[in-house]
Amino acid sequence: MPDERVRIVEAFSRQLEAAYHRAAISSYRELARRLDKVEAADQPGRRTHLSRTAAWAILRGRRKRMPSWDQVSLLARVFQAAAVERRIPVEEVGTLAEWKARHEVAVTAYRLTPASSPDLTPVPATGDTGAPGSVVTGPPTWWYRFHGVVRPWFRSYLTHEPLSDLIIGYEPFYVPGLLQTRQYATEVISGTYGHEPADRLLQRIELRMLRQQHLARTNGRPQMWAIINEGALRNPLVEPATMRGQVRRLLHSGPHVRLQILPISHPAHDEAAKPITILRFGSFKLQDLIFIEDTDSALYPSDEEDRARYQKKIQELGLAALLPEPSRALLRSIENEL
């Protein structure tokens, strides 16, 4: 089995084991007792049996394959029950929804890893055939139910985004999707796809809001470095009240988001006319994914020279932009003007 698959299984097992310890379960004997209790509470036709030995193998990363969701949900419910008894906040061990999302991300990463090669370098998503996460040739992914509104060139990015530990991006025209309010997202999506039926517009909005759960996680939350062109905050196509709410959202972004504004007056904004996003994957040992979005297509640079050029461009934009505190001052000024 390729080393990358081993690392994915081990990384997920470490997350489970960390929750096991946070739930203050004292021994594997206690774990087995709690497993039996939770299993007994399930309906007979839906019971999933997990022995103490199998649970130990999962928690210690001794298995060669990803555990099933039934097994993970059983462990998660055990952790929650133990936490409640000991008056430990359930958020410390993770909700079922959080574990479901983590499991889907890990399973997707596992399946995307070629069985014959340890290389997990993301590849260009130029069409359906051969693109990671393709709904035609690949396994279902977390965004599968939205596949009707996901362009082929965006599929690889969507599949990899929840795996990232650091998101670095420059946006010349809009507030980054991961930081948008629902009202702001509704207006900009409607402005671009207003010719589509209402149900497709709603799907696009819901997909954007769902992506934000990656930043909203209480455990394993990624860091984000967002560089935004000031012009994006003065977009006349967005209603003032909507933009005011959006600016307030940016002002209240947490410490995991480093926000810098590039002033309109700075010449650097003329040198970067397209959105640039870099995803970094510390947990899964993947190569950085560089995503250059265009109007109706995207590039995933694979050549080392091209990759270095875009990485350097992001650094230059970061140096040209205002530092976080002056950026916040500018945001407050824009909020007062609206």
C-alpha positions in Angstrom: 0.0 0.0 0.0 1.4 3.4 -0.9 2.9 5.5 1.9 0.4 8.3 1.3 -2.6 6.0 2.0 -0.9 4.9 5.2 -0.5 8.5 6.3 -4.1 9.3 5.5 -5.4 6.4 7.6 -2.9 7.2 10.4 -3.9 10.9 10.4 -7.6 10.1 10.7 -6.8 7.6 13.5 -4.9 10.2 15.4 -7.9 12.5 15.3 -10.1 9.7 16.7 -7.5 8.9 19.4 -7.3 12.5 20.4 -11.1 12.6 20.9 -10.9 9.4 22.9 -8.4 11.1 25.3 -10.4 14.3 25.4 -13.5 12.3 26.5 -11.4 11.1 29.5 -12.1 7.5 28.8 -9.8 5.7 31.3 -9.1 2.4 29.6 -10.0 0.2 26.7 -12.1 -1.9 29.1 -14.2 1.2 29.7 -14.3 1.8 25.9 -15.6 -1.8 25.4 -18.3 -1.3 28.0 -19.4 1.9 26.5 -19.4 0.4 23.0 -21.7 -2.4 24.2 -24.0 0.1 25.8 -24.3 2.3 22.7 -24.7 -0.7 20.4 -27.5 -2.1 22.6 -29.4 1.2 22.3 -29.5 1.0 18.5 -32.3 -0.6 16.6 -31.7 -4.4 16.0 -31.5 -4.0 12.3 -29.1 -1.1 12.4 -26.6 -2.3 15.0 -22.9 -2.1 14.2 -20.7 -4.3 16.3 -17.2 -3.0 17.1 -15.1 -5.2 19.4 -12.6 -3.7 21.8 -9.8 -5.2 19.6 -11.1 -3.6 16.4 -11.7 -0.3 18.2 -8.1 -0.4 19.5 -6.8 -1.1 16.0 -8.7 1.9 14.6 -7.6 4.3 17.3 -4.0 3.2 17.1 -3.9 3.4 13.3 -3.2 -0.3 12.9 -5.6 -0.8 10.1 -4.7 -0.7 6.4 -8.0 0.8 5.3 -10.2 3.6 6.4 -12.8 2.6 8.9 -16.4 2.6 7.8 -18.7 5.5 8.7 -20.8 3.1 10.9 -17.7 2.3 12.9 -16.6 6.0 13.2 -20.1 7.1 14.2 -20.3 4.4 16.9 -17.0 5.7 18.3 -18.1 9.3 18.1 -21.3 8.5 20.0 -19.2 6.7 22.7 -17.0 9.8 23.0 -20.0 12.1 23.3 -21.7 10.0 26.0 -18.5 9.9 28.1 -18.0 13.6 27.6 -21.6 14.4 28.8 -21.2 12.2 31.9 -18.0 14.1 32.8 -19.5 17.5 32.0 -17.0 18.0 29.1 -18.3 20.2 26.3 -19.4 17.9 23.4 -17.5 20.3 21.1 -14.3 19.0 22.6 -14.8 15.5 21.2 -16.7 16.6 18.0 -20.3 16.4 16.9 -21.5 13.7 14.6 -21.8 16.2 11.7 -18.1 17.2 12.2 -17.0 13.6 12.3 -19.1 12.9 9.2 -17.3 15.7 7.4 -13.9 14.6 8.5 -14.6 11.0 7.5 -15.8 12.1 4.0 -12.7 14.2 3.6 -10.3 11.4 4.6 -12.1 8.8 2.5 -12.0 11.1 -0.5 -8.2 11.7 0.0 -7.7 7.9 0.4 -9.6 7.1 -2.8 -7.8 9.8 -4.8 -4.5 8.3 -3.9 -3.4 6.1 -6.8 -3.0 2.5 -5.6 0.2 2.1 -7.7 2.0 5.3 -6.8 2.7 7.3 -3.6 2.5 10.6 -5.4 -0.6 12.6 -4.5 0.2 15.7 -6.5 -3.0 17.3 -7.6 -3.5 17.3 -11.4 -5.1 19.8 -13.7 -8.9 19.5 -13.9 -9.3 20.3 -17.6 -12.4 18.1 -18.1 -14.4 15.2 -16.8 -12.0 12.4 -17.8 -9.2 11.8 -15.3 -10.0 14.8 -13.1 -9.9 14.1 -9.4 -13.5 14.0 -8.0 -15.0 13.7 -11.5 -18.6 12.6 -11.2 -18.1 10.6 -14.4 -15.1 8.5 -13.7 -14.3 9.1 -10.0 -15.9 8.2 -6.7 -18.7 10.4 -5.2 -17.3 13.3 -3.3 -18.6 15.6 -0.6 -20.0 18.0 -3.2 -21.6 15.3 -5.4 -25.2 16.5 -4.8 -24.2 19.8 -6.3 -22.5 18.3 -9.4 -25.0 19.8 -11.7 -23.7 23.4 -11.0 -20.0 22.5 -10.5 -17.9 23.2 -13.6 -15.4 20.4 -14.5 -12.5 22.8 -14.0 -13.6 23.5 -10.4 -14.0 19.9 -9.3 -10.4 19.2 -8.4 -10.3 22.4 -6.3 -13.5 21.6 -4.4 -12.3 18.1 -3.7 -9.0 19.3 -2.2 -10.2 22.4 -0.3 -11.5 20.6 2.8 -8.1 18.8 3.0 -6.1 22.0 3.4 -4.5 23.3 6.5 -3.6 26.7 5.0 -5.5 28.7 2.4 -3.6 31.6 0.8 -5.5 33.7 -1.7 -5.7 36.9 -3.6 -9.1 38.2 -4.8 -9.2 41.2 -7.2 -13.0 41.4 -7.7 -14.9 39.8 -4.9 -14.6 38.9 -1.2 -13.3 35.3 -1.0 -16.1 32.8 -1.1 -15.1 31.3 2.3 -15.7 34.7 3.9 -18.9 35.8 2.2 -22.2 36.4 3.9 -25.2 34.7 2.5 -26.6 38.0 1.3 -23.4 39.0 -0.4 -23.1 35.5 -2.0 -26.7 35.7 -3.2 -26.1 39.0 -4.9 -22.9 38.2 -6.7 -24.0 34.7 -7.7 -27.3 36.1 -9.0 -25.4 38.8 -10.9 -23.3 36.1 -12.7 -25.9 33.4 -13.1 -29.1 35.3 -13.1 -30.2 33.7 -16.3 -30.4 30.3 -14.6 -33.5 28.8 -12.9 -34.0 29.7 -9.2 -33.3 26.2 -8.0 -29.8 26.2 -9.7 -29.1 29.6 -8.2 -30.0 28.2 -4.7 -27.7 25.2 -5.3 -24.8 27.5 -6.0 -25.5 29.6 -2.9 -25.8 26.5 -0.7 -22.6 25.0 -2.0 -20.7 28.2 -1.2 -22.2 28.3 2.3 -21.4 24.6 2.8 -17.7 25.2 1.9 -17.5 27.7 4.8 -17.8 24.8 7.3 -14.2 24.1 6.6 -13.2 27.4 8.2 -15.9 27.2 10.9 -14.7 23.8 12.4 -13.8 24.0 16.1 -11.2 21.2 15.7 -8.5 21.2 13.1 -9.6 24.5 11.8 -7.3 25.7 8.9 -5.5 29.0 8.8 -6.4 31.5 6.0 -4.4 34.3 4.6 -6.7 36.4 2.4 -5.5 39.4 0.4 -8.4 41.4 -1.0 -8.3 44.2 -3.5 -9.9 47.4 -2.1 -11.9 47.6 -5.3 -13.7 44.4 -4.4 -15.1 46.2 -1.3 -16.3 49.2 -3.4 -18.2 47.1 -6.0 -21.1 49.3 -7.2 -23.0 46.1 -8.3 -23.4 45.1 -4.6 -26.1 46.9 -2.6 -24.6 49.2 0.1 -26.5 47.5 2.9 -25.2 44.1 1.7 -21.6 45.4 1.5 -21.9 46.9 4.9 -22.9 43.5 6.3 -20.1 41.9 4.4 -17.5 44.4 5.7 -18.7 43.7 9.3 -18.3 40.0 8.7 -14.7 40.6 7.7 -14.1 42.7 10.7 -15.3 39.9 12.9 -13.3 37.1 11.3 -11.4 35.1 13.8 -7.7 35.0 14.6 -7.4 32.0 12.2 -7.9 34.5 9.3 -5.2 36.9 8.4 -6.8 39.7 6.3 -4.9 42.2 4.2 -6.4 44.8 1.9 -4.5 45.9 -1.2 -5.2 49.7 -1.7 -6.6 50.7 -5.1 -3.9 53.3 -5.4 -1.1 50.6 -5.3 0.2 49.6 -8.7 0.5 46.0 -7.7 -3.2 45.4 -8.3 -2.7 46.0 -12.0 -0.2 43.2 -12.1 -2.6 40.5 -10.8 -5.8 40.5 -12.7 -7.0 37.0 -11.8 -7.8 35.3 -8.5 -5.0 33.2 -7.1 -5.5 30.5 -4.5 -2.9 28.2 -2.9 -4.0 25.3 -0.8 -1.4 23.8 1.6 -1.8 20.3 3.0 0.3 19.8 6.1 -1.8 16.9 7.4 -1.7 14.8 4.3 1.8 15.6 2.9 0.4 16.7 -0.4 2.1 19.2 -2.7 0.6 22.7 -2.7 -2.4 23.0 -5.1 -2.2 26.3 -7.0 -5.5 27.4 -8.5 -5.8 30.3 -11.0 -9.4 31.1 -11.7 -10.5 32.7 -14.9 -14.0 33.7 -16.1 -15.0 30.3 -17.3 -11.9 28.1 -16.8 -9.0 27.6 -14.4 -5.3 26.7 -14.4 -3.6 24.2 -12.0 0.1 25.0 -12.7 2.2 21.9 -12.5 5.5 23.1 -14.0 7.9 24.1 -11.2 8.8 27.4 -12.8 5.1 28.4 -13.1 4.4 27.3 -9.6 7.3 29.3 -8.2 6.1 32.3 -10.1 2.6 32.3 -8.6 3.9 31.6 -5.1 6.2 34.6 -5.5 3.3 36.7 -6.8 1.3 36.0 -3.7 4.2 37.0 -1.5 4.6 40.2 -3.5 0.9 41.0 -3.1 1.1 40.4 0.6 4.1 42.8 0.9 2.2 45.4 -1.1 -1.1 45.1 0.9 -1.7 46.9 4.2 -0.8 45.0 7.3 -3.7 43.4 9.2 -4.3 46.3 11.6 -4.2 49.1 9.0 -6.4 46.8 6.9 -9.0 46.6 9.7 -8.9 50.4 9.9 -9.6 50.7 6.2 -12.5 48.3 6.6 -14.0 50.4 9.4 -13.6 53.5 7.2 -15.4 51.7 4.3 -18.1 50.5 6.7 -18.8 54.1 7.8 -19.0 55.3 4.2 -21.6 52.8 3.3 
